[in-house]
Amino acid sequence: MTGSVEYYVGLMSGTSMDGVDGVLLAFETGRPAVRDHAFAPFPQALRAELLALNTAGANELHRAALAANALVRVYTHVVRTLISQGGLPPQAIVAIGAHGQTVRHRPQAFDGTGYTLQLNNPALLAELTGIDVVADFRTRDVAAGGQGAPLVPLFHREVFGRAGEAVCVLNVGGISNLSVLGAGGEVSGFDCGPGNALMDYWCQQHTGQPFDDGGRWGAGGKAVPALLEAFLAEPYFRLQPPKSTGRDLFNPVWLKERLKAFTAVAPQDVQATLLEFTAMSCAADLKVHAGNCRRLIVCGGGALNTALMQRLQSALPDLVVASSEVHGLPPLQVEAAAFAWLARKTLRRETGSLESITGTQGARVLGAVYPR
């Protein structure tokens, strides 16, 4: 802590699995403000291993432990970059909020409680950085009967909420999630379905590029109505909130199964259909669950996909659709900032979840603390 300012670091490696975003978040008079941002891509071998660990495989406990150690070394690099950019000593940072890398997410499944699993080694992160670490944010919510996701809507209300106006925030990472911020301060949220995960996979397979830059490849194809209908027939879309999902469902196997009857469709047209699929599934949820909203703020990597933003605006003509950048927080910084904010909530023993968002049996303090 420096003077009256509290500094936290937030780290996020999401379902897009491209690398780690980190922010240095400052709290002055209680209001959060991003002071610095840093990004580190995953080494190719680590990304491949993290993707592989999303499904069952040989010797996975051993592999997962080593992948967590490798992940934390990337985290450490980002933390050191942030404190160097900020001109701060490690002891000026109150804590690091480290989300970990989700590789399985099955709340309420199997035994009624289910589980959510984020690879991480927060003890090693505390050791390497000399800073307190707050991690394991989701499991308490799941233990209390919740979905464990999304955890960002309360932060969205903090930074994007407007008194007297209903606002929606759509985070499009690997998976998309929606926060509905009511005019009176009420908040709800849930996972819509796929964001970038399927588009990134298909683009990598057919162009060799890790993602469709600006959505240009997809925009050059034509969406196939019958294929889009097959995608939207997924039962998840008929579930009522609270609900959450991940790569456990929306993964290459899911996509390949639905493409079996469409072998004649050109790869670029599949990409165009996946683009439309992401836009339409998100737009449908807004129409059903946020009919009074007239402003949509988009964050995450999807906000940089120009074609996706255009499709969202076309599907939602009554809304003003804009990147979170327009509202003061660049789209790739929002989730990392949220976990810095959640870390502060943990240390202050304040709730990080609500029944209206995850379905938890009551407000809970989330996260576990690993002292330096």
C-alpha positions as CSV (number, residue, x, y, z in Angstrom):
1,M,0.0,0.0,0.0
2,T,1.3,3.5,-0.9
3,G,-0.2,6.4,0.9
4,S,-4.0,6.2,0.7
5,V,-3.9,4.1,-2.5
6,E,-4.3,0.3,-2.4
7,Y,-2.7,-1.6,-5.2
8,Y,-3.8,-5.1,-6.4
9,V,-2.7,-7.2,-9.3
10,G,-5.3,-9.2,-11.2
11,L,-4.4,-12.2,-13.5
12,M,-6.7,-13.8,-16.0
13,S,-6.1,-16.7,-18.4
14,G,-9.5,-17.5,-19.8
15,T,-11.1,-20.1,-22.0
16,S,-9.5,-18.6,-25.1
17,M,-6.3,-20.1,-23.7
18,D,-4.1,-17.6,-25.6
19,G,-2.1,-16.3,-22.6
20,V,-2.3,-14.2,-19.5
21,D,-3.7,-10.7,-19.1
22,G,-2.6,-8.9,-16.0
23,V,-3.6,-5.5,-14.6
24,L,-2.3,-3.3,-11.8
25,L,-5.5,-2.0,-10.2
26,A,-5.4,1.0,-7.8
27,F,-8.1,1.7,-5.3
28,E,-8.2,5.4,-4.2
29,T,-11.3,6.4,-2.1
30,G,-12.5,2.8,-2.8
31,R,-12.9,3.2,-6.6
32,P,-10.9,0.9,-8.9
33,A,-8.8,2.3,-11.7
34,V,-6.4,0.3,-13.9
35,R,-2.9,1.8,-13.8
36,D,-1.1,-0.7,-16.0
37,H,-1.7,-3.7,-18.2
38,A,0.6,-6.5,-19.4
39,F,0.0,-9.6,-21.5
40,A,2.2,-12.7,-21.9
41,P,1.3,-15.4,-24.5
42,F,1.5,-19.0,-23.5
43,P,4.4,-21.0,-24.9
44,Q,3.0,-23.3,-27.6
45,A,3.7,-26.5,-25.5
46,L,1.9,-25.1,-22.5
47,R,-1.1,-24.0,-24.5
48,A,-1.3,-27.5,-26.1
49,E,-1.1,-29.2,-22.7
50,L,-3.8,-26.9,-21.2
51,L,-6.1,-27.7,-24.1
52,A,-5.4,-31.4,-23.8
53,L,-6.2,-31.3,-20.1
54,N,-9.7,-30.2,-20.8
55,T,-10.5,-33.9,-21.6
56,A,-9.5,-37.1,-19.8
57,G,-6.1,-38.5,-20.6
58,A,-3.2,-40.6,-19.4
59,N,-1.3,-39.6,-16.3
60,E,-3.3,-36.4,-16.1
61,L,-2.8,-35.7,-12.4
62,H,0.9,-35.5,-12.9
63,R,0.6,-33.5,-16.1
64,A,-1.9,-31.1,-14.5
65,A,0.5,-30.4,-11.6
66,L,3.4,-29.6,-13.9
67,A,1.2,-27.5,-16.2
68,A,0.0,-25.5,-13.1
69,N,3.7,-24.8,-12.2
70,A,4.4,-23.7,-15.8
71,L,1.3,-21.5,-15.7
72,V,2.5,-19.8,-12.5
73,R,5.8,-19.0,-14.1
74,V,3.9,-17.1,-16.8
75,Y,1.9,-15.4,-14.1
76,T,5.1,-14.4,-12.3
77,H,6.5,-12.8,-15.4
78,V,3.3,-10.8,-15.8
79,V,3.4,-9.7,-12.2
80,R,7.0,-8.6,-12.4
81,T,6.3,-6.7,-15.6
82,L,3.4,-4.8,-14.0
83,I,5.2,-3.8,-10.9
84,S,8.2,-2.7,-13.0
85,Q,5.9,-0.6,-15.3
86,G,4.2,0.9,-12.2
87,G,7.6,1.7,-10.6
88,L,6.5,-0.1,-7.4
89,P,8.2,-2.5,-5.1
90,P,6.5,-5.9,-4.5
91,Q,5.6,-4.8,-0.9
92,A,3.4,-2.1,-2.3
93,I,1.0,-4.7,-3.7
94,V,-1.7,-5.7,-1.2
95,A,-2.4,-9.0,-3.0
96,I,-2.6,-10.8,-6.4
97,G,-5.9,-12.1,-7.5
98,A,-5.0,-15.2,-9.6
99,H,-7.9,-16.9,-11.3
100,G,-6.0,-20.0,-12.6
101,Q,-6.8,-21.9,-15.8
102,T,-10.2,-23.6,-16.0
103,V,-9.8,-27.1,-17.4
104,R,-13.1,-28.7,-16.1
105,H,-16.3,-27.0,-15.1
106,R,-19.2,-29.3,-14.0
107,P,-21.2,-27.6,-11.2
108,Q,-24.0,-29.7,-9.7
109,A,-23.1,-32.7,-11.9
110,F,-22.6,-36.3,-10.9
111,D,-23.3,-36.0,-7.1
112,G,-25.4,-32.9,-6.9
113,T,-22.5,-30.7,-6.0
114,G,-20.2,-31.3,-8.9
115,Y,-16.9,-29.4,-9.2
116,T,-15.0,-26.7,-11.0
117,L,-11.2,-27.1,-11.6
118,Q,-8.8,-24.3,-12.2
119,L,-5.1,-25.3,-12.6
120,N,-3.0,-23.1,-10.4
121,N,-0.2,-23.2,-7.8
122,P,-0.9,-20.1,-5.7
123,A,1.6,-21.1,-3.1
124,L,4.3,-21.1,-5.8
125,L,3.1,-17.7,-7.0
126,A,3.4,-16.3,-3.5
127,E,6.9,-17.8,-3.2
128,L,8.1,-16.4,-6.5
129,T,6.6,-12.9,-6.2
130,G,6.8,-12.3,-2.4
131,I,3.2,-11.0,-2.6
132,D,0.0,-12.4,-0.9
133,V,-2.1,-14.4,-3.4
134,V,-5.9,-14.9,-3.5
135,A,-7.0,-17.8,-5.6
136,D,-9.6,-20.5,-5.9
137,F,-12.5,-18.1,-6.3
138,R,-15.1,-20.5,-7.8
139,T,-15.2,-23.5,-5.5
140,R,-16.9,-21.9,-2.5
141,D,-19.8,-20.8,-4.8
142,V,-20.1,-24.3,-6.1
143,A,-20.0,-25.8,-2.6
144,A,-22.9,-23.5,-1.7
145,G,-25.0,-24.8,-4.6
146,G,-24.0,-22.2,-7.2
147,Q,-22.7,-22.5,-10.7
148,G,-19.4,-21.0,-9.8
149,A,-19.7,-18.7,-12.9
150,P,-19.9,-16.0,-14.0
151,L,-18.2,-14.1,-11.2
152,V,-17.7,-10.8,-13.0
153,P,-21.3,-9.3,-12.9
154,L,-20.7,-7.6,-9.5
155,F,-17.6,-6.0,-10.9
156,H,-19.4,-5.0,-14.0
157,R,-22.0,-3.2,-11.8
158,E,-19.1,-1.4,-10.0
159,V,-17.5,0.0,-13.2
160,F,-20.3,0.0,-15.8
161,G,-23.5,0.4,-13.8
162,R,-25.6,3.5,-14.3
163,A,-28.2,4.8,-11.8
164,G,-31.6,4.8,-13.4
165,E,-30.5,3.0,-16.6
166,A,-30.5,-0.7,-17.4
167,V,-27.1,-1.7,-18.9
168,C,-25.9,-5.1,-20.2
169,V,-22.3,-6.2,-20.3
170,L,-21.3,-9.1,-22.7
171,N,-18.0,-10.7,-22.1
172,V,-16.9,-12.6,-25.1
173,G,-13.9,-14.8,-24.2
174,G,-13.7,-18.4,-25.2
175,I,-17.2,-18.7,-23.6
176,S,-19.6,-15.7,-23.6
177,N,-21.3,-14.5,-20.5
178,L,-23.9,-11.8,-19.9
179,S,-24.3,-9.4,-17.0
180,V,-27.7,-7.6,-16.7
181,L,-27.4,-4.5,-14.5
182,G,-30.7,-3.2,-13.5
183,A,-31.6,0.5,-13.3
184,G,-32.1,0.1,-9.5
185,G,-28.8,-1.6,-8.8
186,E,-30.1,-5.2,-9.2
187,V,-27.7,-7.6,-11.0
188,S,-28.0,-11.0,-12.6
189,G,-25.8,-12.9,-15.1
190,F,-25.1,-16.2,-16.7
191,D,-23.1,-17.9,-19.5
192,C,-24.7,-17.5,-22.9
193,G,-22.6,-20.2,-24.7
194,P,-19.6,-20.2,-27.0
195,G,-17.7,-17.0,-27.6
196,N,-14.4,-17.3,-29.4
197,A,-13.5,-20.9,-28.5
198,L,-15.1,-22.7,-31.6
199,M,-14.2,-19.9,-34.0
200,D,-10.6,-19.9,-32.8
201,Y,-10.3,-23.7,-33.1
202,W,-11.8,-23.7,-36.7
203,C,-9.6,-20.8,-37.8
204,Q,-6.5,-22.5,-36.5
205,Q,-7.4,-25.8,-38.2
206,H,-8.0,-24.2,-41.6
207,T,-5.8,-21.1,-41.8
208,G,-3.0,-21.8,-39.3
209,Q,-3.8,-18.6,-37.5
210,P,-4.7,-18.7,-33.8
211,F,-7.8,-16.5,-34.3
212,D,-9.7,-14.8,-37.0
213,D,-8.3,-11.3,-36.9
214,G,-11.2,-8.8,-36.9
215,G,-13.5,-11.6,-38.0
216,R,-12.4,-11.0,-41.6
217,W,-12.1,-14.6,-42.7
218,G,-15.6,-15.4,-41.3
219,A,-17.0,-12.2,-42.8
220,G,-15.9,-13.4,-46.2
221,G,-17.9,-16.5,-46.0
222,K,-21.7,-17.2,-46.0
223,A,-23.6,-18.5,-43.0
224,V,-25.4,-21.7,-43.7
225,P,-29.0,-21.6,-42.2
226,A,-29.4,-25.3,-41.8
227,L,-26.0,-25.6,-40.0
228,L,-26.8,-22.6,-37.8
229,E,-30.1,-24.3,-36.9
230,A,-28.2,-27.4,-35.9
231,F,-25.8,-25.4,-33.7
232,L,-28.7,-23.6,-32.0
233,A,-30.5,-26.9,-31.3
234,E,-28.1,-27.5,-28.5
235,P,-30.2,-28.1,-25.3
236,Y,-28.0,-25.8,-23.2
237,F,-29.7,-22.8,-24.9
238,R,-33.1,-23.9,-23.5
239,L,-31.9,-24.0,-19.9
240,Q,-33.0,-21.1,-17.7
241,P,-30.5,-19.1,-15.6
242,P,-28.6,-19.5,-13.4
243,K,-26.5,-21.6,-15.8
244,S,-22.8,-21.9,-16.8
245,T,-20.9,-23.8,-19.3
246,G,-17.4,-24.2,-20.8
247,R,-15.1,-26.3,-23.0
248,D,-16.6,-29.4,-21.3
249,L,-19.5,-28.8,-23.7
250,F,-18.5,-26.4,-26.5
251,N,-15.3,-28.1,-27.8
252,P,-14.0,-29.6,-31.0
253,V,-15.9,-32.9,-30.4
254,W,-19.2,-31.0,-30.1
255,L,-18.4,-29.1,-33.3
256,K,-17.3,-32.2,-35.3
257,E,-20.5,-34.1,-34.3
258,R,-22.7,-31.3,-35.8
259,L,-20.6,-31.0,-38.9
260,K,-21.0,-34.7,-39.9
261,A,-24.1,-33.9,-41.9
262,F,-22.6,-30.9,-43.5
263,T,-19.4,-32.2,-45.1
264,A,-20.0,-30.2,-48.3
265,V,-19.9,-26.9,-46.5
266,A,-16.7,-24.9,-47.2
267,P,-14.5,-24.2,-44.2
268,Q,-14.9,-20.4,-44.6
269,D,-18.7,-20.8,-44.6
270,V,-18.4,-22.9,-41.4
271,Q,-16.5,-20.0,-39.9
272,A,-19.2,-17.6,-41.1
273,T,-21.8,-19.8,-39.5
274,L,-19.9,-20.0,-36.2
275,L,-19.6,-16.2,-36.2
276,E,-23.4,-16.0,-36.7
277,F,-23.9,-18.7,-34.1
278,T,-22.0,-16.7,-31.4
279,A,-23.8,-13.5,-32.3
280,M,-27.3,-15.0,-32.4
281,S,-27.0,-17.0,-29.2
282,C,-25.9,-13.9,-27.3
283,A,-28.6,-11.7,-28.9
284,A,-31.3,-14.2,-28.1
285,D,-30.4,-14.1,-24.4
286,L,-30.5,-10.4,-24.4
287,K,-33.9,-10.3,-25.9
288,V,-35.3,-12.8,-23.4
289,H,-33.6,-11.8,-20.2
290,A,-32.8,-8.1,-20.7
291,G,-35.7,-6.7,-22.9
292,N,-35.5,-3.3,-21.2
293,C,-31.8,-2.8,-21.8
294,R,-30.8,-0.2,-24.4
295,R,-27.0,-0.3,-24.0
296,L,-24.7,-3.3,-24.5
297,I,-21.1,-3.0,-23.5
298,V,-18.9,-5.7,-25.0
299,C,-15.6,-6.8,-23.5
300,G,-13.2,-9.7,-23.9
301,G,-11.4,-10.7,-27.1
302,G,-14.7,-10.7,-29.0
303,A,-14.9,-6.9,-28.7
304,L,-12.0,-6.8,-31.1
305,N,-13.8,-8.9,-33.7
306,T,-15.3,-6.2,-35.9
307,A,-17.5,-8.7,-37.8
308,L,-19.0,-10.0,-34.6
309,M,-19.7,-6.5,-33.2
310,Q,-21.4,-5.7,-36.5
311,R,-23.6,-8.8,-36.3
312,L,-24.5,-8.1,-32.7
313,Q,-25.6,-4.6,-33.6
314,S,-27.6,-5.9,-36.6
315,A,-29.3,-8.5,-34.4
316,L,-30.0,-5.9,-31.7
317,P,-31.1,-2.7,-33.6
318,D,-32.7,-1.1,-30.5
319,L,-29.5,-1.2,-28.5
320,V,-26.3,0.8,-28.7
321,V,-23.6,-1.8,-29.0
322,A,-20.0,-0.6,-28.1
323,S,-16.7,-1.9,-26.8
324,S,-15.9,-1.4,-23.1
325,E,-13.1,0.8,-24.4
326,V,-15.7,3.5,-25.1
327,H,-16.7,3.2,-21.4
328,G,-13.2,3.7,-20.0
329,L,-11.8,0.1,-19.7
330,P,-10.2,-1.7,-22.7
331,P,-11.8,-5.0,-23.4
332,L,-8.8,-7.2,-22.6
333,Q,-8.4,-5.6,-19.2
334,V,-11.9,-6.1,-17.8
335,E,-11.6,-9.7,-16.5
336,A,-8.2,-9.3,-15.0
337,A,-9.4,-6.2,-13.2
338,A,-12.4,-8.1,-12.0
339,F,-10.2,-10.7,-10.2
340,A,-8.0,-8.0,-8.6
341,W,-11.3,-6.5,-7.4
342,L,-12.5,-9.9,-6.1
343,A,-9.2,-10.4,-4.3
344,R,-9.9,-7.2,-2.4
345,K,-13.4,-8.5,-1.6
346,T,-11.9,-11.7,-0.2
347,L,-9.5,-9.9,2.1
348,R,-12.3,-7.6,3.3
349,R,-14.5,-10.6,3.8
350,E,-17.1,-9.2,1.5
351,T,-19.3,-11.3,-0.9
352,G,-18.2,-12.1,-4.4
353,S,-21.3,-13.8,-5.5
354,L,-25.1,-13.5,-5.3
355,E,-28.0,-16.0,-5.7
356,S,-29.3,-13.9,-8.6
357,I,-26.2,-14.6,-10.6
358,T,-24.9,-18.1,-9.8
359,G,-27.8,-19.6,-7.8
360,T,-25.7,-19.9,-4.7
361,Q,-27.7,-20.5,-1.5
362,G,-26.6,-17.1,-0.2
363,A,-23.9,-14.5,-0.5
364,R,-20.5,-16.0,0.1
365,V,-16.9,-14.8,0.5
366,L,-15.0,-16.4,-2.3
367,G,-11.3,-17.3,-2.6
368,A,-8.5,-18.7,-0.5
369,V,-5.5,-16.6,0.7
370,Y,-1.9,-17.7,0.4
371,P,0.3,-15.4,2.4
372,R,3.7,-14.4,1.0
